[in-house]
Amino acid sequence: MTRYAHLWDASRCVGCGACIVACVSANHHDLMNSDNKSWGWVASNIRRIEVESFRPRILLL
């Protein structure tokens, strides 16, 4: 199975989550319309992690 990655410019990120939806759409298109009741959004194993530090905020996907 071919897996794709989406690159983004973190300096222009507004936190909308569109990158997560794009990744799920490309890699797990069969899950796009199935709801995962435990998470309340599109079923996936993709996580969005925000790290606060003395440096500017870092967003890991």
N, CA, C and O atoms as a DFTB+ gen file, in Angstrom:
244 C
 N C O
     1  1       0.848      -1.180       0.000
     2  2       0.000       0.000       0.000
     3  2       0.891       1.240       0.000
     4  3       1.790       1.366       0.831
     5  1       0.642       2.132      -0.914
     6  2       1.383       3.386      -0.973
     7  2       0.859       4.342       0.079
     8  3      -0.350       4.531       0.216
     9  1       1.784       4.948       0.826
    10  2       1.402       5.918       1.850
    11  2       1.979       7.262       1.449
    12  3       3.106       7.342       0.960
    13  1       1.215       8.303       1.653
    14  2       1.627       9.649       1.294
    15  2       1.802      10.498       2.544
    16  3       1.201      10.228       3.584
    17  1       2.626      11.516       2.428
    18  2       2.805      12.486       3.511
    19  2       2.455      13.863       2.969
    20  3       2.672      14.141       1.789
    21  1       1.925      14.711       3.808
    22  2       1.607      16.084       3.437
    23  2       2.553      17.002       4.190
    24  3       2.691      16.909       5.409
    25  1       3.202      17.887       3.452
    26  2       4.099      18.855       4.070
    27  2       3.366      20.165       4.233
    28  3       2.516      20.514       3.413
    29  1       3.689      20.894       5.288
    30  2       3.029      22.166       5.536
    31  2       4.033      23.153       6.107
    32  3       5.076      22.759       6.628
    33  1       3.717      24.415       6.008
    34  2       4.544      25.483       6.567
    35  2       3.975      25.816       7.939
    36  3       2.934      26.464       8.045
    37  1       4.664      25.370       8.996
    38  2       4.161      25.549      10.355
    39  2       4.026      27.013      10.742
    40  3       3.242      27.347      11.631
    41  1       4.775      27.885      10.091
    42  2       4.680      29.307      10.421
    43  2       3.365      29.915       9.946
    44  3       2.980      30.994      10.396
    45  1       2.669      29.222       9.032
    46  2       1.389      29.719       8.525
    47  2       0.201      28.942       9.091
    48  3      -0.938      29.164       8.682
    49  1       0.461      28.041      10.020
    50  2      -0.585      27.204      10.603
    51  2      -1.525      28.034      11.473
    52  3      -1.086      28.838      12.296
    53  1      -2.836      27.823      11.276
    54  2      -3.841      28.498      12.098
    55  2      -4.585      27.497      12.984
    56  3      -5.524      27.868      13.687
    57  1      -4.164      26.225      12.952
    58  2      -4.756      25.213      13.822
    59  2      -6.106      24.691      13.371
    60  3      -6.884      24.215      14.198
    61  1      -6.407      24.767      12.079
    62  2      -7.731      24.356      11.600
    63  2      -7.897      22.839      11.497
    64  3      -9.024      22.344      11.514
    65  1      -6.790      22.094      11.390
    66  2      -6.868      20.641      11.299
    67  2      -7.063      20.112       9.891
    68  3      -7.247      18.907       9.719
    69  1      -7.031      20.969       8.870
    70  2      -7.216      20.531       7.486
    71  2      -6.118      19.568       7.053
    72  3      -6.365      18.685       6.231
    73  1      -4.918      19.720       7.587
    74  2      -3.821      18.819       7.243
    75  2      -4.119      17.397       7.724
    76  3      -3.750      16.429       7.059
    77  1      -4.774      17.268       8.862
    78  2      -5.136      15.955       9.390
    79  2      -6.177      15.304       8.486
    80  3      -6.081      14.116       8.181
    81  1      -7.157      16.066       8.064
    82  2      -8.191      15.547       7.165
    83  2      -7.574      15.143       5.834
    84  3      -7.947      14.110       5.277
    85  1      -6.631      15.939       5.306
    86  2      -5.975      15.613       4.041
    87  2      -5.173      14.324       4.155
    88  3      -5.177      13.509       3.232
    89  1      -4.493      14.131       5.264
    90  2      -3.707      12.920       5.477
    91  2      -4.613      11.694       5.579
    92  3      -4.322      10.656       4.986
    93  1      -5.693      11.810       6.318
    94  2      -6.647      10.697       6.433
    95  2      -7.253      10.391       5.068
    96  3      -7.427       9.225       4.712
    97  1      -7.573      11.425       4.308
    98  2      -8.163      11.247       2.986
    99  2      -7.213      10.513       2.047
   100  3      -7.644       9.659       1.271
   101  1      -5.920      10.840       2.111
   102  2      -4.938      10.220       1.225
   103  2      -4.571       8.806       1.662
   104  3      -4.422       7.920       0.821
   105  1      -4.424       8.586       2.956
   106  2      -3.924       7.308       3.450
   107  2      -4.998       6.347       3.940
   108  3      -4.785       5.135       3.925
   109  1      -6.134       6.853       4.371
   110  2      -7.199       6.013       4.933
   111  2      -8.553       6.446       4.376
   112  3      -9.484       6.714       5.135
   113  1      -8.660       6.514       3.058
   114  2      -9.897       7.026       2.458
   115  2     -11.124       6.214       2.831
   116  3     -12.237       6.738       2.800
   117  1     -10.950       4.948       3.183
   118  2     -12.092       4.132       3.599
   119  2     -12.636       4.562       4.964
   120  3     -13.761       4.205       5.312
   121  1     -11.863       5.316       5.736
   122  2     -12.307       5.769       7.055
   123  2     -12.892       7.177       7.043
   124  3     -13.368       7.650       8.075
   125  1     -12.868       7.847       5.908
   126  2     -13.283       9.249       5.859
   127  2     -14.705       9.468       6.351
   128  3     -14.978      10.481       6.997
   129  1     -15.611       8.552       6.066
   130  2     -17.013       8.763       6.429
   131  2     -17.463       7.928       7.623
   132  3     -18.648       7.911       7.955
   133  1     -16.521       7.231       8.274
   134  2     -16.921       6.456       9.446
   135  2     -16.563       7.235      10.698
   136  3     -15.451       7.744      10.834
   137  1     -17.504       7.320      11.596
   138  2     -17.277       8.040      12.840
   139  2     -16.719       7.097      13.896
   140  3     -17.195       5.972      14.050
   141  1     -15.739       7.549      14.599
   142  2     -15.197       6.814      15.734
   143  2     -15.819       7.441      16.973
   144  3     -15.464       8.557      17.349
   145  1     -16.727       6.744      17.597
   146  2     -17.490       7.305      18.714
   147  2     -16.605       7.711      19.892
   148  3     -16.939       8.637      20.631
   149  1     -15.477       7.021      20.068
   150  2     -14.621       7.346      21.207
   151  2     -13.862       8.650      21.014
   152  3     -13.449       9.264      21.998
   153  1     -13.667       9.085      19.785
   154  2     -12.939      10.326      19.531
   155  2     -13.860      11.458      19.113
   156  3     -13.548      12.623      19.356
   157  1     -14.976      11.144      18.496
   158  2     -15.902      12.185      18.080
   159  2     -15.507      12.891      16.797
   160  3     -16.028      13.972      16.519
   161  1     -14.620      12.332      16.017
   162  2     -14.231      12.912      14.734
   163  2     -13.778      11.798      13.818
   164  3     -13.926      10.625      14.160
   165  1     -13.228      12.133      12.661
   166  2     -12.848      11.146      11.661
   167  2     -11.915      10.101      12.278
   168  3     -10.932      10.439      12.938
   169  1     -12.242       8.832      12.049
   170  2     -11.436       7.750      12.611
   171  2     -10.050       7.738      11.981
   172  3      -9.925       7.723      10.757
   173  1      -9.024       7.744      12.797
   174  2      -7.648       7.663      12.302
   175  2      -6.704       7.396      13.456
   176  3      -7.095       7.426      14.623
   177  1      -5.465       7.136      13.112
   178  2      -4.437       6.998      14.138
   179  2      -3.519       8.208      14.122
   180  3      -2.416       8.149      14.665
   181  1      -3.942       9.284      13.522
   182  2      -3.161      10.510      13.420
   183  2      -3.411      11.344      14.663
   184  3      -4.554      11.533      15.079
   185  1      -2.355      11.832      15.241
   186  2      -2.467      12.633      16.453
   187  2      -1.919      14.024      16.218
   188  3      -0.978      14.211      15.448
   189  1      -2.497      14.975      16.868
   190  2      -2.034      16.353      16.817
   191  2      -1.492      16.682      18.206
   192  3      -2.224      16.623      19.194
   193  1      -0.217      17.024      18.277
   194  2       0.444      17.261      19.554
   195  2       1.026      18.662      19.549
   196  3       1.754      19.033      18.628
   197  1       0.707      19.443      20.575
   198  2       1.276      20.777      20.716
   199  2       2.222      20.773      21.905
   200  3       1.885      20.282      22.983
   201  1       3.400      21.322      21.695
   202  2       4.423      21.364      22.732
   203  2       4.735      22.816      23.052
   204  3       5.096      23.589      22.165
   205  1       4.595      23.186      24.316
   206  2       4.935      24.538      24.764
   207  2       6.345      24.516      25.340
   208  3       6.691      23.613      26.102
   209  1       7.148      25.490      24.987
   210  2       8.497      25.604      25.532
   211  2       8.907      27.069      25.524
   212  3       8.102      27.946      25.213
   213  1      10.144      27.323      25.861
   214  2      10.636      28.694      25.836
   215  2      10.768      29.206      24.408
   216  3      10.806      30.415      24.177
   217  1      10.835      28.310      23.479
   218  2      10.904      28.659      22.058
   219  2       9.482      28.847      21.544
   220  3       8.522      28.580      22.267
   221  1       9.337      29.306      20.297
   222  2       7.979      29.412      19.738
   223  2       7.261      28.062      19.777
   224  3       7.903      27.011      19.782
   225  1       5.936      28.097      19.803
   226  2       5.124      26.883      19.895
   227  2       5.454      25.934      18.749
   228  3       5.638      26.366      17.611
   229  1       5.528      24.639      19.055
   230  2       5.821      23.613      18.069
   231  2       4.567      22.767      17.898
   232  3       3.964      22.348      18.885
   233  1       4.172      22.512      16.657
   234  2       3.002      21.690      16.369
   235  2       3.472      20.433      15.675
   236  3       4.043      20.513      14.587
   237  1       3.249      19.269      16.271
   238  2       3.628      17.996      15.694
   239  2       2.379      17.274      15.241
   240  3       1.385      17.235      15.967
   241  1       2.417      16.701      14.051
   242  2       1.283      15.937      13.540
   243  2       1.716      14.529      13.261
   244  3       0.909      13.711      12.821
